[in-house]
Amino acid sequence: MMKKLLLGCMLVITAWAANAQEKKVWTLQECIDYALQNNLNVKRSLLNVETSEINFSQSKMQMLPTLSGGAQYGNNWGRNIDPTTNLFITQRISSFNVNGNTSLLLFNGFRLFNTYKQNNIDNQAATEDFNKAKNDVILNVIVLYTSVIFNKELFANAQLQLATTQQQLERTRKLAEAGSVPKGDVLNLEAQHATNDLNLITSENTLTLSILQLKQALQLPAATPLDIEVPQLNIENELVMDQTSEEIYQIAYESMPQVKSARLKLQSSLLAKRASKGNLYPRLTASGNLFSNYSSFADGTRLIPDGGEQVVQQQIGYVAPATPVFRDVTVPTGRIVNSYGVADQINDNLAKSASLSLQIPIFNGFNARSSVQRAVIFNQQAEINLKDIDNQLRQSVESAYNDAFASSKTYQSATKQVTARDEAFRMLKQRYDNGAANFVEYQTAENALFQAKSDLVRAKYDFIFKKKVLDFYQGKPIEF
């Protein structure tokens, strides 16, 4: 019994959690955050940043000395040369050697230094490209989010118009049955009801499509439930444009990542040109080497000198068959050991060397000069690209400013039109209810009011979006 109760509780909790998830209402910021986490262009740009960081780190390491080491072991049979004495021997020996090498580039026309600075600039440019990718996603989500709100309001207006027509149709039917109005009015209202129903279906389809487009921007499956928060919008205080387009452009020029990226890429092209000129200069390198070896042939009895000397008699021949001849020879003093091991041989056979290498480029098939010429062209292209982005930004800001200014005037006119249409419809409805106006006049006034409300909604959200675009260019937080 207890197990069944627990199972039932778990099912209830699971169903409640699923229902709660289905009813989740997304805010604009939640949509933006989710889109940034899942957008493929943003992920691709982030990988580009990580790659540029690796390149920058590598360029720093390239200015440090190189260091390498190695060892070799081998066995030899028959007639061989002992590597420690360079004497021919005819026995099996084991030998190995160790070596270490280091080198440092002292001068190459500052190519490494300029490449290091260039990769640093490229890393910053990649970061700005990443910020631009995020801005593109944010702006796209704002457009789609605003579109959903706009279509929701149009759908609500279509529902209201259909409900109003339904009420009027029911009332007119009763009046027609009583003989107060002709049956033609009922037929006209039924036709109007069908038209409004079609408008409702069209509005619903448009709303569904806008929600689908928002889901696609968020990388959500089409079957995933999605509902968004409809904020309370008060745009009356935003209708006044308190800045000129030139002021907004100056702010955007300093803050937009695409401009920052273009400026950085221009700096990078200058450094690339300097780095390529480094190939025309001599290359100076310092290097050092260590080498030592061991041979099993030398691993025997030996004298370890102690720094002293002694005179001994050395036989040099005979003056008679039994009379040897000696001479005095000075030899070092020390102690006798029975083995000459690996550590001792490595220490005694250690060889060191240091060198400076100077390479002067004389002719290399014009590779260096061609590289410089290409770098000059890339620099000119970067200058043109910066000017192009600057022109695009200025034109976009000026267009957005003019659009926002025009849409604010359109919204104000649409507001006045709704007020006038609403009052006109109210008065005509009273006349129609009292039999002083015919159905055609009533239907015309009602359609005019509905169209005015639709125009107001369209003007409202058109202004909201265009005002948010101006805020976006100024680096202001985008929120409703």
C-alpha positions in Angstrom: 0.0 0.0 0.0 2.8 2.4 0.9 4.6 1.6 -2.3 1.5 2.5 -4.3 1.1 5.7 -2.4 4.7 6.7 -3.0 4.4 5.8 -6.7 1.2 7.9 -6.9 3.0 10.9 -5.3 5.9 10.6 -7.7 3.6 10.6 -10.7 1.8 13.6 -9.4 5.0 15.5 -8.8 6.4 14.5 -12.2 3.2 15.7 -13.9 3.2 18.9 -11.9 6.9 19.6 -12.9 6.1 18.8 -16.5 3.1 21.1 -16.5 5.1 23.8 -14.8 7.8 23.5 -17.4 5.3 23.7 -20.2 3.8 26.9 -18.7 7.2 28.6 -18.3 7.0 32.2 -19.5 10.2 33.5 -21.1 11.4 37.0 -20.5 13.4 38.9 -23.1 16.6 38.5 -21.1 16.0 34.7 -20.7 15.5 34.4 -24.5 18.7 36.4 -25.1 20.8 34.3 -22.6 19.5 31.0 -24.0 20.2 32.1 -27.6 23.7 33.1 -26.7 24.4 29.8 -25.1 23.2 27.8 -28.1 23.9 29.9 -31.1 26.4 28.2 -33.4 27.9 31.4 -34.8 28.6 32.5 -31.2 30.2 29.1 -30.4 32.3 29.4 -33.6 33.5 32.9 -32.7 34.4 31.7 -29.2 36.6 29.0 -30.7 38.2 31.6 -32.9 39.1 33.6 -29.7 40.6 30.5 -28.1 42.7 29.8 -31.3 43.9 33.4 -31.3 44.9 33.1 -27.6 46.9 30.0 -28.5 48.7 31.8 -31.3 49.4 34.7 -29.0 50.8 32.4 -26.3 53.0 30.6 -28.9 54.4 33.9 -30.2 55.6 34.7 -26.7 57.2 31.4 -26.2 59.0 31.7 -29.6 61.1 34.5 -28.1 62.6 32.2 -25.5 65.6 30.0 -26.0 65.1 26.5 -27.5 66.3 23.5 -25.5 66.6 19.9 -26.5 68.4 16.8 -25.3 69.0 13.3 -26.5 70.7 10.0 -25.8 71.8 7.0 -27.8 72.7 3.5 -26.8 74.3 0.7 -28.9 76.3 -2.6 -29.0 79.2 -3.3 -31.4 80.9 -6.5 -32.4 84.1 -7.2 -34.3 86.5 -4.5 -35.4 85.3 -1.2 -34.0 86.5 2.2 -32.9 86.2 2.8 -29.2 84.3 6.1 -28.9 86.2 7.1 -25.8 89.8 6.5 -27.1 89.3 6.4 -30.9 91.4 3.2 -31.0 90.6 0.2 -33.1 89.4 -2.8 -31.0 88.2 -6.3 -31.8 85.9 -7.1 -29.0 82.2 -6.5 -28.2 81.5 -3.2 -26.5 78.5 -1.3 -25.3 78.4 2.4 -25.6 76.0 5.3 -25.3 76.2 9.1 -25.5 74.1 12.0 -24.2 73.8 15.5 -25.7 72.0 18.8 -25.0 71.5 21.7 -27.3 70.2 25.3 -26.8 69.8 28.2 -29.1 68.6 31.8 -28.9 67.6 34.1 -31.7 69.3 37.4 -31.0 68.2 39.4 -34.0 66.1 38.9 -37.1 64.9 42.3 -37.9 62.4 42.3 -35.0 60.2 39.8 -36.9 59.4 37.8 -33.7 58.7 40.9 -31.7 56.4 42.3 -34.3 54.7 39.0 -34.7 54.1 38.8 -31.0 52.5 42.3 -31.0 50.4 41.3 -34.1 49.1 38.2 -32.4 48.2 40.2 -29.3 46.2 42.6 -31.5 44.6 39.7 -33.4 43.5 38.2 -30.1 41.8 41.4 -29.2 40.2 41.6 -32.7 38.9 38.0 -32.3 37.3 39.0 -29.0 35.6 42.0 -30.7 34.3 39.6 -33.5 33.0 37.4 -30.7 31.2 40.4 -29.2 29.7 41.3 -32.6 28.4 37.8 -33.1 26.7 38.1 -29.7 25.3 41.5 -30.7 23.9 40.0 -33.9 22.1 37.3 -31.9 20.8 39.8 -29.3 19.4 42.1 -32.0 17.8 39.2 -33.9 16.1 37.9 -30.7 14.8 41.4 -29.9 13.3 41.6 -33.4 11.6 38.3 -33.1 10.5 38.8 -29.5 9.0 42.2 -30.5 7.3 40.5 -33.5 5.7 37.9 -31.2 4.3 40.7 -28.9 3.1 42.6 -31.9 1.3 39.6 -33.4 -0.2 38.7 -30.0 -1.8 42.1 -29.7 -3.1 41.9 -33.3 -4.5 38.5 -32.5 -6.2 39.9 -29.4 -7.7 42.7 -31.4 -9.0 40.1 -34.0 -10.5 38.1 -31.1 -12.2 41.2 -29.7 -13.6 42.2 -33.1 -15.0 38.7 -33.7 -16.5 38.7 -30.2 -18.1 42.1 -30.8 -19.5 41.0 -34.2 -20.8 37.8 -32.6 -22.7 39.8 -30.0 -24.0 42.2 -32.6 -25.1 39.3 -34.8 -27.1 37.7 -32.0 -28.8 41.0 -31.1 -29.6 41.7 -34.8 -31.1 38.2 -35.2 -33.5 38.9 -32.3 -34.4 42.2 -33.7 -35.0 40.6 -37.1 -37.3 38.0 -35.6 -39.2 40.8 -34.0 -39.4 42.6 -37.3 -37.5 45.7 -36.1 -34.7 45.3 -38.6 -34.6 43.7 -42.1 -33.2 40.3 -42.5 -30.6 41.7 -44.9 -28.8 43.2 -41.8 -28.5 39.7 -40.4 -27.0 38.4 -43.7 -24.6 41.3 -43.8 -23.5 40.6 -40.2 -23.1 36.9 -40.9 -20.8 37.9 -43.8 -18.9 40.3 -41.6 -18.7 37.6 -38.9 -17.1 35.2 -41.5 -14.7 37.9 -42.5 -13.7 38.6 -38.9 -13.3 34.8 -38.3 -10.9 34.6 -41.3 -9.0 37.6 -40.0 -8.7 35.8 -36.6 -7.3 32.7 -38.3 -4.9 34.7 -40.3 -3.7 36.5 -37.2 -3.3 33.2 -35.4 -1.3 31.8 -38.2 1.0 34.9 -38.2 1.4 34.6 -34.4 2.3 30.9 -34.7 4.8 31.6 -37.4 6.5 34.4 -35.3 6.7 32.1 -32.3 8.3 29.4 -34.5 10.9 31.9 -35.8 11.7 32.8 -32.2 12.1 29.1 -31.3 14.4 28.6 -34.2 16.5 31.6 -33.1 16.7 29.9 -29.7 17.6 26.6 -31.2 14.5 25.0 -29.7 12.5 22.2 -31.4 9.2 23.3 -33.0 7.3 21.1 -30.6 8.7 22.8 -27.5 6.1 24.9 -25.8 7.1 28.6 -25.7 5.3 31.5 -24.2 6.8 34.9 -23.7 6.2 37.7 -21.2 4.3 40.6 -22.6 5.6 43.7 -20.7 3.7 46.8 -19.9 5.0 49.2 -22.4 4.8 53.0 -21.8 6.4 54.7 -24.7 5.0 58.2 -24.2 8.2 59.4 -22.5 10.4 58.0 -25.3 8.7 59.8 -28.2 11.0 62.8 -27.8 14.4 62.3 -29.5 16.8 64.0 -27.1 20.0 63.2 -29.2 21.0 64.0 -32.8 22.0 61.2 -35.2 25.6 62.6 -35.1 25.8 62.2 -31.3 24.5 58.6 -31.5 27.0 57.9 -34.3 29.9 59.1 -32.3 28.9 56.9 -29.4 28.4 53.9 -31.7 31.8 54.5 -33.4 33.5 54.1 -30.0 31.5 51.2 -28.7 30.4 49.0 -31.6 32.6 45.8 -31.7 32.7 45.7 -35.5 34.4 49.1 -35.6 36.8 48.1 -32.8 37.6 44.9 -34.7 38.3 46.8 -37.9 40.6 49.3 -36.1 42.5 46.4 -34.5 42.9 44.6 -37.8 44.3 47.7 -39.3 46.9 47.8 -36.5 47.6 44.1 -37.1 48.2 44.7 -40.8 50.8 47.4 -39.9 52.6 45.0 -37.6 52.4 42.2 -40.2 54.1 44.6 -42.7 56.9 45.3 -40.2 57.3 41.6 -39.4 57.6 40.7 -43.1 60.4 43.3 -43.5 62.3 41.5 -40.8 63.0 38.7 -43.4 65.2 41.3 -45.3 67.6 41.7 -42.4 70.5 39.4 -41.2 69.7 36.7 -38.7 71.9 36.3 -35.7 71.7 33.2 -33.5 73.6 32.1 -30.4 73.8 28.4 -29.6 75.4 26.0 -27.1 76.0 22.3 -27.0 76.9 19.6 -24.4 78.2 16.1 -25.3 79.5 13.1 -23.5 79.8 9.4 -23.9 80.5 6.1 -22.2 82.2 2.8 -23.4 82.3 -0.5 -21.7 85.9 -1.0 -23.2 87.1 1.8 -20.9 85.3 0.4 -17.9 88.4 -1.1 -16.1 91.2 -0.2 -13.7 92.4 3.4 -13.6 94.3 6.0 -11.6 92.5 8.8 -10.0 95.1 11.7 -9.7 95.4 13.6 -6.4 97.3 16.5 -7.9 100.8 15.3 -6.9 103.7 14.0 -8.9 106.5 11.4 -8.4 109.6 10.3 -10.3 109.7 6.6 -11.3 112.2 4.5 -13.3 110.9 3.5 -16.8 112.8 0.8 -18.7 113.8 2.0 -22.2 115.9 -0.9 -23.4 119.1 -3.1 -22.8 122.8 -2.5 -23.1 123.5 -6.2 -22.8 121.3 -9.2 -23.0 120.7 -9.1 -19.2 121.3 -5.4 -18.4 118.2 -3.2 -18.7 118.4 0.6 -19.2 116.1 2.9 -17.3 115.2 6.6 -17.3 113.5 8.9 -14.9 109.8 9.7 -15.7 107.5 12.1 -13.8 104.0 10.7 -13.3 101.0 11.9 -11.4 100.2 10.4 -8.0 96.8 9.2 -6.9 94.9 6.1 -6.0 94.1 3.1 -8.1 90.4 2.1 -8.6 89.2 -1.1 -10.3 86.3 0.4 -12.3 85.7 3.3 -14.6 81.9 3.6 -14.4 79.2 5.4 -16.3 79.1 8.5 -14.1 82.8 8.9 -14.1 83.1 8.5 -17.9 80.3 10.9 -18.6 81.9 13.5 -16.3 85.4 13.0 -17.8 84.3 12.9 -21.4 82.0 16.0 -21.2 82.5 18.4 -24.1 81.0 21.9 -24.4 80.7 24.3 -27.2 79.2 27.8 -27.9 78.8 29.5 -31.2 77.3 32.5 -32.9 75.7 32.1 -36.3 75.0 35.0 -38.7 72.9 34.4 -41.8 72.6 37.2 -44.4 69.8 37.0 -47.0 71.2 37.7 -50.4 68.8 36.0 -52.8 65.8 33.7 -52.0 63.7 33.9 -55.1 62.2 37.3 -54.0 60.2 35.5 -51.3 60.9 38.1 -48.7 60.1 41.1 -50.9 57.0 39.4 -52.2 55.9 38.9 -48.6 56.4 42.6 -47.9 54.4 43.6 -51.0 51.6 41.3 -49.9 51.6 42.8 -46.4 51.4 46.3 -47.9 48.3 45.3 -49.9 46.7 43.7 -46.8 47.3 46.9 -44.9 45.6 48.9 -47.7 42.7 46.4 -47.6 42.4 46.9 -43.9 42.2 50.6 -44.3 39.4 50.3 -46.9 37.6 47.8 -44.7 37.7 50.2 -41.7 36.3 53.0 -43.9 33.6 50.7 -45.3 32.5 49.7 -41.8 32.6 53.3 -40.7 30.3 54.3 -43.6 28.0 51.4 -43.0 27.7 52.3 -39.3 27.0 56.0 -40.1 24.4 55.1 -42.7 22.8 52.6 -40.3 22.6 55.1 -37.5 21.3 57.8 -39.7 18.6 55.5 -41.2 17.7 54.2 -37.7 17.4 57.7 -36.4 15.2 58.9 -39.2 13.1 55.7 -39.0 12.6 56.2 -35.3 11.7 59.8 -35.7 9.2 59.0 -38.5 7.7 56.1 -36.5 7.2 58.3 -33.5 5.2 60.8 -35.6 3.3 57.9 -37.1 2.5 56.5 -33.6 1.2 59.9 -32.5 -1.0 60.2 -35.6 -2.3 56.7 -35.1 -3.1 57.4 -31.5 -5.2 60.5 -32.6 -6.8 58.4 -35.3 -7.9 55.7 -32.8 -9.4 58.3 -30.5 -11.3 59.8 -33.3 -12.5 56.5 -34.8 -13.5 55.2 -31.4 -15.6 58.3 -30.7 -17.1 58.1 -34.2 -18.0 54.5 -33.8 -19.5 55.0 -30.4 -21.8 57.8 -31.7 -22.7 55.7 -34.8 -23.5 52.7 -32.7 -26.0 54.7 -30.6 -27.6 55.9 -33.8 -27.7 52.3 -35.2 -29.2 51.0 -32.0 -31.9 53.7 -32.2 -32.5 52.9 -35.9 -31.1 56.2 -37.1 -28.3 54.6 -39.1 -28.2 51.6 -41.5 -26.0 48.5 -41.3 -23.6 49.7 -44.0 -22.7 52.8 -42.0 -22.3 50.7 -38.9 -20.1 48.1 -40.6 -17.9 50.8 -42.2 -17.4 52.6 -38.9 -16.6 49.3 -37.1 -14.1 48.2 -39.7 -12.5 51.7 -39.7 -12.0 51.4 -35.9 -10.5 48.0 -36.1 -8.1 49.1 -38.9 -7.1 52.2 -36.8 -6.4 50.0 -33.8 -4.3 47.6 -35.9 -2.4 50.6 -37.4 -1.8 51.8 -33.8 -0.4 48.5 -32.7 1.8 48.3 -35.8 3.0 51.9 -35.3 3.6 51.3 -31.6 5.8 48.2 -32.1 7.5 49.7 -35.1 8.6 52.7 -33.0 9.6 50.4 -30.0 11.9 48.3 -32.2 13.5 51.3 -33.9 14.0 53.1 -30.6 15.6 49.9 -29.2 17.9 49.9 -32.2 19.1 53.4 -31.3 19.6 52.2 -27.7 21.6 49.3 -29.1 23.9 51.6 -31.0 24.5 53.6 -27.9 25.4 50.5 -25.8 22.4 50.8 -23.6 20.9 47.7 -22.0 18.0 46.4 -24.1 15.0 45.9 -21.9 11.2 46.6 -22.1 
